[in-house]
């Protein structure tokens, strides 16, 4: 049986992961939080799952490399330097990094990419997301994941071809850009809609998260899959066989 350790074990996702690990008949290897010994956890785990904070990622990756422990990274709000760290670590260990571990969301990302590839730039793409009032990063990691799927399909750079925080009277919408809108309130686990608007018609692809357990179950499924992989950087497509 696979022993799965949790980084960020006392948070909402950490508690959900503990339940999902038991549900999957894997073994909870324990958990760590800020200031605790992540290397000791890596040493006794077959794979780690990290839903903590970006500031903790460097130390966690060092611990995993030291113990040759694969890791699933579901932490959002990562900056460019974090992705460089992940790329470097992936030369030594298996890493699955994603903005969302829900199987449904990742299937949505696949569908978004397929639609964006087949529809031309005449179809505007807008991504709207809403989360609970406590979420600190915007756009959400999931919204960016969906945006990256669309951008990759169109062969553009999301960082250069996206529009956010529109306000006031400014320039009209840039042709081919991918727009983002972020809403916060209540206790919403996560709602995402990708709107593709053409002349006199539009397509809307949406996902509604009703409970955090969908993310926990997806993360555990990813961890069980990742255990068998060679060193490298992976995403949820491999878990879904896409």
KAKARA-V922485 format. One record per residue. N is the residue number from 1. SS is DSSP state (A for helix, B for strand, O for the rest). PSI is psi in whole degrees, 0 to 359 (999 if undefined). OMEGA is omega in whole degrees, -180 to 180 (999 if undefined). Layout:
{{N SS PSI OMEGA} {N SS PSI OMEGA}}
This chain:
{{1 O 145 -176} {2 O 131 178} {3 B 119 -175} {4 B 124 177} {5 B 151 -176} {6 B 124 172} {7 B 118 -172} {8 O 45 -170} {9 O 339 -176} {10 O 354 179} {11 O 178 -180} {12 A 317 179} {13 A 325 179} {14 A 316 179} {15 A 321 178} {16 A 323 179} {17 A 321 179} {18 A 317 178} {19 A 318 -178} {20 A 325 178} {21 A 315 179} {22 A 322 180} {23 A 324 -179} {24 O 3 -179} {25 O 32 170} {26 O 181 -176} {27 B 121 174} {28 B 119 -178} {29 B 0 -177} {30 B 185 -179} {31 B 163 176} {32 B 157 175} {33 O 187 -173} {34 O 129 176} {35 O 357 -179} {36 O 166 -171} {37 O 96 -178} {38 A 332 180} {39 A 323 177} {40 A 322 177} {41 A 317 179} {42 A 324 -177} {43 A 330 -177} {44 O 8 -179} {45 O 148 172} {46 O 333 179} {47 B 146 177} {48 B 153 171} {49 B 126 -174} {50 B 115 172} {51 O 44 -176} {52 O 245 -178} {53 O 151 -180} {54 A 325 -177} {55 A 336 -178} {56 A 352 -170} {57 A 319 -176} {58 A 313 180} {59 A 323 180} {60 A 317 179} {61 A 320 178} {62 A 319 179} {63 A 318 -180} {64 A 319 178} {65 A 320 180} {66 A 327 -178} {67 A 2 -178} {68 O 43 -177} {69 O 123 176} {70 B 157 -179} {71 B 137 172} {72 B 122 -178} {73 B 111 177} {74 O 3 179} {75 O 134 178} {76 O 173 -178} {77 O 17 -180} {78 O 145 178} {79 O 175 -177} {80 A 321 -178} {81 A 329 178} {82 A 323 180} {83 A 328 173} {84 A 319 179} {85 A 318 179} {86 A 317 178} {87 A 317 -180} {88 A 314 -179} {89 A 328 -178} {90 O 350 174} {91 O 339 -177} {92 O 331 -176} {93 O 163 176} {94 B 128 -180} {95 B 130 172} {96 B 116 180} {97 B 132 -179} {98 O 152 176} {99 O 352 -180} {100 O 130 -179} {101 O 1 178} {102 O 132 178} {103 A 323 180} {104 A 317 179} {105 A 318 -179} {106 A 330 171} {107 A 323 176} {108 A 316 180} {109 A 320 178} {110 A 315 180} {111 A 322 178} {112 A 316 179} {113 A 318 180} {114 A 317 -180} {115 A 316 -179} {116 A 325 -179} {117 A 326 -174} {118 A 341 177} {119 O 140 -176} {120 O 181 -180} {121 O 349 176} {122 O 342 177} {123 O 115 179} {124 B 142 180} {125 B 124 176} {126 B 137 -180} {127 B 120 -180} {128 B 134 179} {129 B 149 176} {130 B 135 179} {131 B 174 179} {132 O 161 -174} {133 O 343 -176} {134 O 352 -177} {135 O 133 -172} {136 O 344 -178} {137 O 145 178} {138 O 139 -7} {139 O 161 180} {140 O 159 176} {141 A 327 179} {142 A 318 178} {143 A 319 179} {144 A 323 177} {145 A 316 179} {146 A 320 178} {147 A 319 179} {148 A 323 179} {149 A 318 179} {150 A 317 -179} {151 A 316 180} {152 A 319 -180} {153 A 329 -180} {154 A 356 179} {155 O 35 179} {156 O 166 178} {157 O 116 -177} {158 O 322 -178} {159 O 327 -178} {160 O 339 -174} {161 O 46 175} {162 B 156 178} {163 B 132 -178} {164 O 160 173} {165 O 52 177} {166 O 137 -180} {167 O 143 176} {168 O 198 -179} {169 O 114 -178} {170 O 209 -180} {171 O 152 175} {172 O 167 -179} {173 O 132 180} {174 O 131 180} {175 O 132 177} {176 O 354 -178} {177 O 157 175} {178 B 120 -176} {179 B 151 179} {180 B 141 173} {181 B 129 -177} {182 B 127 178} {183 B 146 -180} {184 B 136 177} {185 O 153 175} {186 O 217 -175} {187 O 26 -175} {188 O 126 -179} {189 O 329 178} {190 B 117 175} {191 B 133 180} {192 B 135 176} {193 B 134 175} {194 B 118 -177} {195 B 123 176} {196 B 110 -172} {197 B 118 175} {198 B 189 178} {199 O 114 175} {200 O 18 175} {201 B 157 176} {202 B 155 177} {203 B 135 176} {204 B 124 177} {205 B 125 -172} {206 B 157 174} {207 B 136 177} {208 B 123 177} {209 B 121 -177} {210 O 343 -178} {211 O 144 -180} {212 O 346 -180} {213 A 336 178} {214 A 325 179} {215 A 320 -180} {216 A 315 180} {217 A 319 178} {218 A 321 179} {219 A 320 179} {220 A 319 176} {221 A 319 178} {222 A 319 -180} {223 A 317 179} {224 A 323 177} {225 A 317 -174} {226 A 329 -178} {227 O 327 -175} {228 O 1 -175} {229 O 155 175} {230 O 170 177} {231 O 138 -179} {232 B 173 179} {233 B 129 -176} {234 B 167 172} {235 O 187 -174} {236 A 346 178} {237 A 321 179} {238 A 320 180} {239 A 322 -179} {240 A 354 -179} {241 O 30 -179} {242 O 999 999}}
